[in-house]
Amino acid sequence: MTAPHLVIAAGGTGGHMFPAQALAQEALRRGWRVTLSTDPRGARYAGGFPAAVERRQTSSSTFARGGIGAKLSAPFAILGGVAATASWFAKDRPSVVAGFGGYPSLPALSAATLLGVPRLIHEQNGVLGRVNRAFAPRVAAVACGTWPLSNPPSGATLVQMGNPVRDDALVAAETAYVPPAETGPLNLLVFGGSQGAAVTSRVVPEAIGLLPDDLRARLTLTQQVRDEDMERVRARYGELGVTADLAPFFACMPERIADAQLVIARAGASTIAELTAIGRPSILIPYPSAMDDHQTANARPLGDAGAAVLAPETGPDPLTAESLSAQIAAILSDPARASSMAAAAKGLGRPTAAADLADLALRIMNREPIT
């Protein structure tokens, strides 16, 4: 019997690529053939995919970026990508196509629609992105990483799924949480997006400087910092006498999450998925410019469950060094609260999401009804 052929359509950012990678790992364990369909930009983020995953690059584009020239050329890039992908599918027909959002998924989803190939999409965030919103009524199911979805389109079949996490996050999830003690080191992890966040580079060092001396002296800090902020941030931590491991990018982020007593982060879907799979308390700073404010939607279930403190960057009560310092101190000085937050986060985790998504893909490729 021929192995099923899963085409994963994804690209752009870790938010799209990490759950796609998790599905690829699960599909390979089942003996499926897996191909990643992406554009040249997305291919740069595919380094974590197993070597057994075939990579296929095709052209795509977006109307949301670039100048007038880029916007005028976008339709031709998209149409060229759809035509090339349809030609590929005609010669090597997939069993099922799974789209993970972002414009690099557009050619494969379009070609699958034209050729009647079974298909699904996975939406990581609490708000459907533009490409997923367009295809939601045209696929067998929309697997929702964050539940409930705030903007479900008419005619779409929604399935509560959770966000698949990579294998290294599942390994890290086996590490028990060590709550902050009255003595000894305290591990604080700070990150935001693939290259860090400007707000954390600006606010976190000052918040650390406002901590009580005895608490600050015990901190071991790991922080993602943009290259342009590195010298300033490193100098500030030097002034404060804080042990800090700073870099624009860290590999093995799940392992670092597992080692932390507290995490300060943006609220991207993959971040939320790994925080809940591993089970760690957090202070979440939703990215205020995220489309449709989807990071606030991602973070809200953790806030409601007592797993995280939401610290909006803007609004009536905006984030300041003073408010962040108070939140850090309140959690790291209260082992019972920190442990309760960790347990609440773990309770929201969906460690079987990758397997569940593969099960859904199998049902769709077999054309079983999805309700």
C-alpha positions, -999 to +999 in steps of 0.1 A: +000+000+000+013+034-010+021+057+020-001+088+023+015+119+009+009+150+031+017+184+017+022+210+044+018+246+032+035+271+055+061+298+057+070+332+070+074+330+107+079+306+135+043+310+145+034+292+112+064+269+109+067+254+144+032+237+144+038+227+108+071+211+119+053+193+147+028+178+122+056+168+099+074+149+127+042+131+136+034+122+100+069+108+095+065+086+126+034+072+109+053+063+078+038+091+056+056+109+029+058+146+037+065+176+015+068+212+027+054+238+002+067+273+009+082+303-007+119+313-007+115+334+025+097+306+043+124+281+033+148+301+055+127+292+085+125+255+077+158+244+093+141+225+121+121+203+098+134+167+096+157+159+067+131+134+054+107+162+046+110+172+009+111+210+003+093+226-026+097+263-032+072+283-052+065+320-057+039+338-036+034+373-024+012+396-004-006+429-010+000+440+025+038+448+022+061+468+000+056+497-023+034+502-052+057+481-074+055+451-051+017+454-048+013+455-086+035+425-091+019+405-063-010+390-085+015+377-110+037+361-084+007+344-068-008+332-101+026+319-111+029+300-078-006+285-082+001+274-117+034+258-108+019+241-078-011+228-097+012+213-123+032+196-095+000+183-079-012+169-113+020+148-116+023+139-079-011+142-063-011+147-025-034+126-003-041+158+017-029+193+019-026+211+053-023+249+053-009+267+083-017+303+072+004+331+058+007+340+022+032+312+014+004+287+020-017+304-007-004+285-038-008+250-024-042+257-010-054+273-042-040+244-063-056+218-040-090+236-043-088+237-081-079+200-083-103+188-056-075+175-033-086+169+003-075+198+024-076+214+059-062+245+075-047+250+110-051+284+126-027+290+154-042+322+168-075+332+183-083+353+152-082+338+117-055+353+095-064+366+060-054+336+040-070+311+064-101+333+065-104+331+028-100+294+026-119+284+058-153+277+041-135+259+013-117+232+033-130+201+051-120+215+085-104+244+103-083+230+132-082+257+158-051+262+179-067+287+202-103+282+214-127+298+209-120+315+176-132+351+177-140+355+140-153+322+126-165+326+090-199+314+078-198+279+063-165+268+081-163+236+101-143+243+132-125+217+153-109+224+186-074+211+183-047+231+201-013+241+186+010+212+179+044+215+196+077+203+184+093+171+197+118+190+218+089+208+236+074+174+244+107+163+259+109+195+279+073+190+291+086+160+312+106+184+334+088+192+366+085+228+376+108+239+404+092+268+422+112+298+434+127+292+468+137+316+496+174+310+487+193+300+456+192+311+420+161+323+402+159+317+364+141+343+345+136+339+307+127+368+285+120+365+248+097+380+221+094+369+185+122+354+165+146+382+172+134+396+205+112+426+212+121+462+215+098+467+245+115+440+265+149+454+257+137+488+269+116+479+300+130+447+314+164+460+324+148+489+342+123+466+359+152+444+371+169+475+385+138+482+406+137+448+422+147+444+459+184+439+461+182+404+476+159+392+448+179+408+420+212+393+434+197+358+429+186+363+393+201+343+364+187+360+333+183+347+298+170+373+273+166+376+236+179+410+226+180+425+191+215+433+177+208+470+178+199+469+215+226+445+226+254+469+237+230+491+257+212+461+274+245+443+282+259+475+298+228+480+319+229+445+333+266+450+340+258+481+360+232+461+380+255+432+386+230+408+370+242+375+354+227+377+319+229+354+289+220+377+260+216+368+223+194+377+193+183+341+189+184+310+212+182+274+199+164+249+221+139+274+235+117+247+250+146+236+272+151+272+284+114+275+292+116+243+312+145+257+332+127+289+341+109+299+372+092+327+353+089+336+316+083+371+302+073+369+265+051+380+237+019+360+232+025+344+198+006+311+193+037+289+194+049+306+226+016+300+242+016+263+231+050+256+245+044+275+278+012+254+283+027+221+272+057+226+295+037+244+322+055+276+333+042+308+349+045+338+326+040+375+322+027+380+286+031+413+267+008+409+236+023+426+205+000+456+201+004+458+163-005+421+157-033+418+131-067+421+147-049+421+181-047+383+179-019+380+205-043+394+232-068+367+221-040+341+224-031+353+259-066+357+274-072+320+282-040+319+302-049+351+321-084+338+328-070+305+341-045+322+364-016+308+344-002+342+333-003+379+340-013+400+310+007+432+307-006+452+278+021+474+262-005+501+254-039+511+267-053+527+298-028+509+321+003+505+299+033+485+308+060+504+327+092+493+344+076+499+378+045+477+370+066+450+355+090+450+384+061+446+408+047+417+389+081+399+387+087+404+424+051+392+433+056+359+415+092+351+423+085+359+460+055+336+463+063+299+456+027+289+461+015+313+435+042+305+410+034+268+414-003+274+410+004+294+378+026+266+364-001+240+371-028+262+355-006+266+324+000+228+323-037+223+325-042+243+293-016+223+274-025+201+244+005+178+241-014+154+218-023+182+193+002+170+166-012+134+168-048+147+169-041+169+138-026+139+120-057+119+129-079+147+114-058+148+083-062+110+079-100+113+082-100+141+056-078+122+031-103+093+035-131+118+029-148+110+062-174+135+073-161+161+099-185+175+124 
